[in-house]
Amino acid sequence: MLFLAVFLGFIAENVREHIVEKERAKQLSLSLITDLKKDSAQLNDLREFRNEHLQKIDSFYRMLQQDPSTVDRKSFYGYAKAIQHTYGFSAATGTINELKSAGYLNYFINTKLATLLAEKEVINYDYSEDEKIEYDLVYNNYYSMLRKAIDPESFDSLFNYPDLIHGTGITPMQKEDLSNFKKVITQLKFMNSVFNRLDGQYNRMEKKGKEIIDYMTEKYADKD
């Protein structure tokens, strides 16, 4: 009788642990889905930003085609400052980090989740590398060329005194400098499109996020 009681207790404990793990897996699934939906909303904001950013880059490039004496200084300053801005993607990683650090991925053993998360990490890594390229282009190339397009006092006021325009403003550039400046602006335009085109980073991230959401919803979130 003692052996039977111990055995039944062992069975009951296993059943209880299985129920707890199943409920925890469902909670984590719902939390992961919430995080991925936050990512999707952020990507929509990023798309809007990139579309507006592209228009500003195009407008600034057209200004560089004009005679400096005919360019409106306020517009030039506005576009010059606007196109330096970068808007980075910050993934909601709370649930994913919890899955990894606390060993909760074991709840999803023999499922596709680990593979899907690994694929998502690769896409996020690619995105972060493109962000670094864009950042480097702005801070190491764009600023360097902008200094040649305006006098030092104007450059200082452009970034430190946004409501005031000091200095003489736009200056005629050497032909080679102007050509190089246009190349930098073209590169910025290309990098902007890397994120937002049909096969770009935003669509890749959103597609993978939706794939994970659909999988988790079907397998866990709607289960009792």
C-alpha positions in Angstrom: 0.0 0.0 0.0 2.8 2.4 0.8 4.5 1.7 -2.5 1.1 2.4 -4.3 0.6 5.6 -2.4 4.1 6.8 -3.3 3.7 5.8 -6.9 0.3 7.5 -7.2 1.8 10.6 -5.6 4.6 10.6 -8.1 2.1 10.3 -11.0 0.0 13.1 -9.5 3.1 15.4 -9.2 4.0 14.7 -12.8 0.5 15.5 -13.9 0.5 18.7 -11.9 3.9 19.8 -13.4 2.6 19.1 -16.8 -0.4 21.3 -16.2 1.7 24.1 -14.8 4.2 23.9 -17.8 1.3 23.9 -20.3 -0.2 27.0 -18.6 3.2 28.7 -18.5 3.8 27.9 -22.2 0.4 29.5 -23.0 1.3 32.6 -20.9 4.6 32.9 -22.7 3.0 32.5 -26.0 0.5 35.3 -25.4 3.4 37.5 -24.1 5.5 36.8 -27.2 2.6 37.6 -29.4 2.1 40.9 -27.6 5.7 41.8 -28.1 5.6 40.9 -31.8 2.5 43.0 -32.3 4.4 46.0 -30.7 7.2 45.4 -33.1 4.7 45.4 -36.0 3.2 48.8 -34.8 6.8 50.2 -34.6 7.6 49.0 -38.1 4.5 50.9 -39.4 5.8 54.1 -37.8 9.2 53.5 -39.3 7.7 53.0 -42.8 6.0 56.4 -42.5 9.2 58.0 -41.3 11.2 56.5 -44.2 8.7 57.7 -46.8 8.8 61.3 -45.4 12.6 61.0 -45.1 13.0 60.0 -48.7 11.0 63.1 -49.8 13.3 65.3 -47.8 16.4 63.7 -49.3 15.1 64.2 -52.8 14.3 67.9 -52.1 17.8 68.4 -50.6 19.4 66.8 -53.6 17.5 69.1 -56.0 18.7 72.1 -54.0 22.3 71.0 -54.6 21.6 71.3 -58.3 20.8 75.0 -58.0 22.9 78.1 -57.9 23.7 78.6 -54.2 22.6 82.3 -54.5 19.1 81.2 -55.5 18.5 78.7 -52.7 16.3 79.6 -49.8 18.6 79.4 -46.8 15.9 78.5 -44.3 14.7 75.6 -46.5 18.3 74.5 -47.0 19.0 74.4 -43.3 15.8 72.6 -42.6 16.5 69.8 -45.1 20.2 69.6 -44.1 19.2 69.1 -40.5 16.3 66.8 -41.2 18.0 64.2 -43.3 20.7 63.6 -40.7 18.1 61.9 -38.5 18.0 58.2 -38.2 15.2 56.2 -36.6 16.3 52.9 -35.2 14.2 49.9 -34.6 14.1 48.6 -31.1 12.6 45.2 -30.8 10.5 44.2 -27.8 12.7 41.4 -26.5 11.4 40.9 -23.0 9.7 37.6 -23.6 12.4 36.2 -25.9 15.0 37.1 -23.3 12.9 35.3 -20.6 12.6 32.3 -22.8 16.3 32.1 -23.1 17.6 33.1 -19.7 15.1 31.1 -17.6 15.3 28.0 -19.8 11.6 28.3 -20.8 12.4 27.3 -24.3 12.2 23.7 -22.9 8.5 24.2 -22.8 8.5 24.4 -26.6 10.9 21.5 -27.2 10.1 19.6 -30.4 8.3 22.6 -31.9 9.3 25.1 -34.6 9.6 28.0 -32.2 13.4 27.7 -31.6 14.0 27.7 -35.4 11.6 30.6 -36.0 13.3 32.7 -33.3 16.7 31.9 -34.7 15.6 33.0 -38.1 14.2 36.2 -36.6 17.5 36.9 -34.9 19.3 36.7 -38.2 17.0 39.2 -39.8 17.3 41.5 -36.8 21.1 41.2 -37.1 21.0 42.1 -40.8 18.9 45.1 -39.9 21.2 46.3 -37.2 24.2 46.1 -39.6 22.4 48.2 -42.2 21.6 50.7 -39.4 25.3 50.9 -38.6 26.1 51.6 -42.2 23.6 54.4 -42.4 24.8 55.9 -39.1 28.4 55.8 -40.3 27.4 57.4 -43.6 25.7 60.3 -41.8 28.4 60.9 -39.1 31.5 60.3 -41.2 30.6 61.3 -44.7 27.5 63.5 -44.7 28.7 65.9 -42.0 32.1 66.1 -43.6 30.6 67.2 -46.9 28.1 69.5 -45.3 31.0 71.5 -43.7 32.2 72.2 -47.2 28.7 73.4 -48.3 28.3 76.1 -45.6 30.6 78.3 -43.6 31.8 77.2 -40.1 29.5 79.6 -38.2 26.5 78.5 -40.2 27.4 74.8 -39.5 27.6 75.6 -35.8 24.2 77.4 -35.7 22.6 74.6 -37.8 23.0 72.1 -35.0 23.4 74.2 -31.9 21.1 77.1 -32.5 18.2 75.7 -34.5 16.0 78.8 -34.3 18.8 81.2 -35.5 20.8 81.3 -38.7 24.3 82.7 -38.2 27.1 83.1 -40.7 26.9 83.6 -44.5 25.1 80.3 -45.1 25.4 78.3 -48.3 28.7 78.7 -50.1 29.7 77.8 -53.7 31.4 74.4 -53.7 34.2 73.2 -55.8 33.0 71.0 -58.6 34.6 67.9 -57.1 33.2 68.6 -53.7 29.7 69.2 -55.0 29.9 65.9 -57.0 31.0 64.0 -53.8 28.3 65.7 -51.8 25.7 64.5 -54.3 27.1 61.0 -54.1 26.7 61.0 -50.3 23.1 62.2 -50.6 22.5 59.4 -53.2 23.9 56.9 -50.8 21.6 58.1 -48.0 18.7 57.7 -50.4 19.8 54.2 -51.2 20.2 53.3 -47.5 16.7 54.7 -46.8 15.3 52.4 -49.5 17.1 49.3 -48.1 14.7 49.4 -45.1 11.4 50.3 -46.8 11.4 48.6 -50.3 9.2 45.6 -51.0 12.0 43.1 -50.2 13.5 45.4 -47.5 14.3 44.9 -43.9 10.9 46.1 -42.5 9.0 43.6 -44.6 11.3 40.8 -43.8 11.0 41.5 -40.0 7.2 41.9 -40.2 6.8 38.7 -42.3 8.8 36.7 -39.8 7.0 38.2 -36.9 3.6 37.3 -38.4 4.8 33.8 -39.1 5.7 33.4 -35.4 2.4 35.0 -34.3 0.4 32.6 -36.5 2.3 29.6 -35.3 2.1 30.4 -31.6 -1.6 31.4 -31.9 -2.5 28.1 -33.6 -0.4 25.9 -31.4 -0.7 27.5 -28.0 -2.6 30.8 -27.6 -6.1 29.4 -28.4 -5.6 26.2 -26.5 -7.3 25.5 -23.2 
